[in-house]
């Protein structure tokens, strides 16, 4: 006999869902299969869409070409002559020197002038530090120039020019330099063929030296005649004195202290050594004085604080160190400092070696004397018999 299950005992899972689907559920069921509205569903439609896109692209290119041709042929945007090129900031650079850079742009449309290239060409002029080039519609070019500022005279052989803080050599006729009333020390040791970084390093030493000497408002740099920057680690300053010029080695730092040390004792040194030519101030405990050629070439003075009490004495190894020290003073190379240190070390080593030889000789002499005084056992036996 078949038993039926009462309706109340049926579970909800076993009962079918008679509720109709909502619109959201129905749309989400077909989203993954729906095509974009701009994409045709048929093949002919897609072909037509591709052709339309190509036509639109061609129309844009044609319009761009026509617009470019229009601008190129429109005389309103054409550089008619040199008067259409404006320039500001020109002092040492003349328009006659600047205009050849824009020579091929005369008659050209303003939109086809390579501004970056023209700016680079302007900055290749030695006096131009930086430049800006811009268009002014409809037919003007504006140039703004920042010129270099000279900070020293530069001497190369018999030629004297100007140099800026970056070591760039600036040419100027002597008559024009006289009109500017420049008052700078003369700098040597900068070669035009040196890399820009090397020239900039040397001029950095020059600027530090002047900044220290003029920092107290006394303008001490006005008493300097010439500065040799061949060795950036040793600024060799030519100090004008009565009847002669003294070459002073100032090193690469502590310029004001060494300048004051020099000024405090130069009168005494010159009175004691009339043939004084070079003063090396790079050492803390002593000052090296060199005489002019044909006289003694190296003398060592004590500390500047006690120089007035202790006399200047010639070091024991002065003859051995004479030639290296003289060569270092001439060339201005860094080994000048090492040569002085080496001479003192060598003197100590030589003295220690001599003392050691003396002690060894004394020991051998004592040993030989002991051997002579020692009695002969055989002779003592014979005498006892």
C-alpha positions in Angstrom: 0.0 0.0 0.0 1.6 3.4 -1.1 2.0 6.0 1.6 1.9 9.6 0.7 4.0 12.3 2.4 1.9 15.1 3.9 2.5 18.5 2.3 3.6 19.9 5.7 6.6 17.6 5.9 8.2 18.7 2.6 11.5 20.7 2.9 12.0 24.1 1.2 14.9 22.7 -0.8 12.7 20.1 -2.5 10.0 22.6 -3.5 10.5 24.4 -6.9 10.9 28.2 -6.9 7.8 29.5 -8.5 8.9 33.2 -8.2 9.6 34.8 -11.6 13.1 36.2 -12.1 13.6 39.9 -11.6 14.9 42.3 -14.4 18.4 42.6 -12.8 18.8 38.8 -12.6 17.7 38.5 -16.2 20.1 41.2 -17.5 23.0 39.8 -15.5 22.4 36.4 -17.1 23.0 37.8 -20.6 25.7 40.5 -19.9 28.5 38.1 -20.8 27.1 37.5 -24.2 26.0 41.0 -25.1 28.1 42.8 -27.7 29.2 46.5 -27.3 26.7 48.9 -28.8 29.4 50.5 -31.1 30.5 47.2 -32.6 28.3 45.8 -35.3 27.2 42.2 -34.9 27.4 41.4 -38.6 30.6 41.0 -40.7 29.5 43.7 -43.2 28.9 46.1 -40.3 32.4 45.6 -39.0 33.9 46.2 -42.4 31.9 49.4 -42.8 33.1 50.5 -39.3 36.8 49.9 -40.3 36.4 51.9 -43.5 34.8 54.8 -41.7 37.7 54.8 -39.2 40.3 54.9 -42.0 38.4 57.7 -43.7 38.3 59.7 -40.5 42.0 59.2 -39.9 42.9 60.3 -43.4 40.7 63.4 -43.0 42.5 64.3 -39.8 45.9 63.9 -41.5 44.8 65.9 -44.5 43.5 68.6 -42.3 46.8 68.8 -40.4 48.8 68.9 -43.6 46.6 71.7 -45.0 46.9 73.6 -41.8 50.7 73.3 -41.8 50.8 74.4 -45.4 48.6 77.3 -44.6 50.8 78.5 -41.8 53.9 78.0 -43.9 52.5 80.1 -46.7 50.9 82.8 -44.6 53.1 85.8 -44.6 51.7 87.0 -41.3 53.8 84.4 -39.5 57.0 84.9 -41.5 60.2 86.5 -40.1 60.6 89.3 -42.5 64.1 90.6 -41.4 66.5 91.2 -38.5 64.2 93.8 -37.0 61.8 91.0 -36.1 64.4 89.5 -33.7 64.3 91.2 -30.3 67.2 90.8 -27.8 67.6 91.9 -24.2 70.6 91.6 -21.8 73.2 92.4 -24.5 76.2 94.4 -23.1 79.4 92.8 -24.2 77.7 90.7 -26.9 76.7 92.8 -29.9 73.7 92.2 -32.2 76.2 91.8 -35.0 77.6 88.8 -33.1 74.2 87.4 -32.3 72.3 87.8 -35.6 74.3 85.3 -37.7 72.8 82.6 -35.6 69.4 83.5 -36.9 70.6 84.1 -40.4 68.8 81.1 -42.0 65.6 81.9 -40.2 65.0 85.1 -42.1 62.0 84.5 -44.4 61.0 81.3 -42.5 57.7 80.8 -40.8 57.9 81.4 -37.0 56.5 78.0 -36.2 59.4 76.2 -37.9 62.3 77.8 -36.2 64.1 75.3 -33.9 64.2 77.3 -30.7 66.3 74.7 -28.7 69.0 74.6 -31.3 69.2 78.4 -31.4 69.5 78.6 -27.7 72.4 76.1 -27.7 74.1 78.2 -30.4 73.8 81.3 -28.4 75.3 79.7 -25.3 78.3 78.7 -27.4 79.3 82.4 -27.5 81.9 82.8 -24.7 80.3 85.8 -23.1 76.8 84.2 -23.0 76.2 82.2 -19.8 72.6 81.2 -20.6 70.0 82.3 -23.1 66.2 82.0 -23.7 64.5 82.0 -27.1 60.7 82.3 -27.5 58.1 83.1 -30.2 56.0 86.1 -30.1 53.0 85.9 -32.5 52.6 86.7 -35.2 56.1 87.3 -36.5 58.6 88.1 -33.6 61.4 86.2 -32.0 62.5 87.3 -28.5 66.0 86.5 -27.2 66.9 87.0 -23.5 70.7 86.7 -22.6 72.5 86.5 -19.3 76.1 87.4 -19.8 79.1 86.1 -17.9 80.7 88.4 -15.3 84.5 88.6 -15.2 86.2 88.1 -11.8 89.9 88.3 -12.7 92.4 89.2 -15.3 93.9 86.2 -17.1 97.5 86.4 -18.4 98.7 84.0 -21.1 102.2 84.9 -22.2 102.0 88.6 -23.2 98.2 88.5 -23.7 95.9 89.7 -21.0 92.2 88.9 -21.0 89.4 88.2 -18.5 88.0 85.1 -16.9 84.8 84.4 -15.1 84.0 82.3 -12.0 83.8 79.1 -14.1 87.2 79.5 -15.7 85.8 80.6 -19.1 88.2 82.9 -20.9 86.6 86.2 -22.1 88.2 88.2 -24.8 88.1 92.0 -24.7 90.2 94.7 -26.3 92.5 96.5 -23.9 90.9 99.9 -24.7 87.5 98.5 -23.7 88.9 97.0 -20.5 90.2 100.4 -19.6 86.8 101.9 -20.1 85.3 99.4 -17.6 87.8 100.3 -14.9 88.2 96.6 -13.9 90.3 96.1 -10.7 91.1 92.4 -10.4 94.2 90.4 -9.5 96.0 88.7 -12.4 95.5 84.9 -12.6 97.8 82.5 -14.4 97.9 78.7 -14.7 94.6 78.2 -16.6 95.0 76.7 -20.0 92.2 77.2 -22.6 92.6 73.5 -23.6 92.0 72.2 -20.1 88.7 70.5 -19.4 86.0 72.9 -18.1 85.9 71.0 -14.7 89.7 71.6 -14.2 89.4 75.4 -14.9 86.4 75.6 -12.6 88.3 73.9 -9.8 91.2 76.3 -10.1 88.9 79.3 -10.0 87.1 77.9 -7.0 90.4 78.2 -5.1 90.8 81.8 -6.3 87.3 82.7 -5.1 87.9 81.2 -1.7 91.1 83.1 -1.3 89.5 86.5 -2.2 86.4 85.7 0.0 88.6 85.1 3.0 90.8 88.2 2.4 87.9 90.5 1.8 85.5 89.0 4.2 86.4 91.4 7.0 85.8 94.5 4.8 89.4 95.4 4.6 89.8 94.6 0.9 93.1 92.8 1.4 93.0 91.3 -2.0 93.9 94.7 -3.5 97.4 94.1 -2.2 97.8 91.0 -4.3 99.5 91.4 -7.6 99.2 87.9 -9.2 97.9 84.4 -8.3 99.3 81.3 -9.9 96.7 78.5 -10.0 98.7 75.9 -11.8 98.5 73.6 -8.7 94.9 73.9 -7.3 96.3 72.6 -3.9 98.8 75.5 -3.7 97.8 79.1 -4.5 101.1 80.9 -5.2 100.5 84.6 -4.6 102.9 87.3 -5.9 103.1 89.9 -3.2 104.5 93.3 -4.3 107.1 94.6 -1.8 109.4 97.6 -2.0 111.8 97.0 -4.7 110.9 93.3 -5.3 108.0 90.9 -5.6 107.8 88.0 -3.1 106.2 84.7 -4.1 104.2 83.3 -1.2 102.8 79.8 -1.1 99.3 80.0 0.5 98.3 76.3 0.0 94.6 75.6 -0.5 93.0 76.8 2.8 93.5 79.1 5.8 94.3 82.0 3.4 93.6 84.8 5.9 95.8 83.3 8.6 98.7 82.8 6.3 98.3 86.2 4.8 98.4 87.8 8.3 101.4 85.6 9.2 103.2 86.8 6.1 102.5 90.5 6.7 103.6 90.3 10.3 107.1 89.0 9.5 107.9 89.9 5.9 109.7 93.2 6.9 111.9 91.3 9.4 112.6 88.5 6.9 113.6 90.9 4.2 115.8 92.9 6.5 117.6 89.7 7.6 117.7 88.2 4.1 117.8 90.9 1.3 117.8 88.2 -1.4 114.6 86.7 -0.2 112.5 85.5 -3.2 110.0 82.9 -1.9 108.1 82.3 1.3 106.4 78.9 1.9 103.6 79.3 4.5 102.0 75.9 4.1 103.5 74.4 7.3 102.3 75.1 10.8 105.6 74.8 12.7 108.0 76.6 10.4 108.3 78.8 7.3 110.5 77.9 4.4 112.4 80.8 2.9 114.1 80.6 -0.4 116.6 83.1 -1.8 117.0 84.3 -5.3 119.0 82.3 -7.8 122.7 82.5 -7.2 122.4 82.6 -3.4 121.3 80.1 -0.7 118.2 78.4 -2.0 116.6 77.1 1.2 116.4 78.4 4.8 114.0 77.2 7.5 112.5 79.7 9.9 110.9 78.7 13.2 107.2 79.2 14.0 106.0 82.7 13.1 105.2 83.4 16.7 108.8 83.0 17.7 110.5 84.1 14.5 111.6 87.4 16.1 113.5 85.6 18.9 115.1 82.6 17.2 117.4 83.1 14.2 116.8 81.4 10.8 119.0 78.4 10.5 120.0 76.2 7.7 118.8 72.6 8.1 121.5 69.8 8.1 120.1 68.3 4.9 119.7 71.6 3.1 122.2 70.6 0.4 120.5 67.3 -0.2 117.0 68.9 -0.3 118.2 72.0 -2.1 117.5 70.8 -5.7 114.0 69.2 -5.0 112.9 72.2 -3.0 114.0 74.6 -5.7 112.2 72.6 -8.4 109.0 72.4 -6.3 109.1 76.2 -5.9 109.4 76.7 -9.7 106.8 74.3 -10.8 104.3 74.9 -8.0 103.5 71.1 -7.9 102.2 69.3 -4.9 105.5 67.5 -4.1 107.0 70.7 -2.6 105.2 69.9 0.7 106.4 66.3 0.6 110.0 67.3 -0.2 110.2 69.4 3.0 108.7 66.6 5.1 111.0 64.0 3.4 114.1 66.1 4.2 113.4 66.2 7.9 112.7 62.5 8.0 115.8 61.7 6.0 117.9 63.7 8.5 116.6 61.7 11.4 117.2 58.4 9.6 120.8 59.4 8.7 121.6 60.5 12.2 120.2 57.2 13.6 122.2 55.2 11.1 125.4 57.1 12.1 124.8 56.5 15.8 124.2 52.8 15.1 127.5 52.5 13.2 129.3 54.3 16.0 127.9 51.9 18.6 128.8 48.9 16.5 132.3 50.1 16.0 132.7 50.7 19.8 131.5 47.2 20.5 133.9 45.7 18.1 136.8 47.7 19.6 135.9 46.6 23.1 135.7 43.0 22.0 139.1 43.1 20.4 140.6 44.7 23.5 139.1 42.0 25.7 140.6 39.3 23.5 144.1 40.9 23.8 143.9 41.1 27.6 142.7 37.5 28.1 145.6 35.3 29.6 147.0 32.2 27.7 146.5 29.0 29.8 149.4 27.2 28.1 151.8 30.0 28.9 150.6 30.1 32.6 151.3 26.3 32.9 154.8 26.6 31.6 155.6 29.5 34.0 154.3 27.4 36.9 156.6 24.5 36.0 
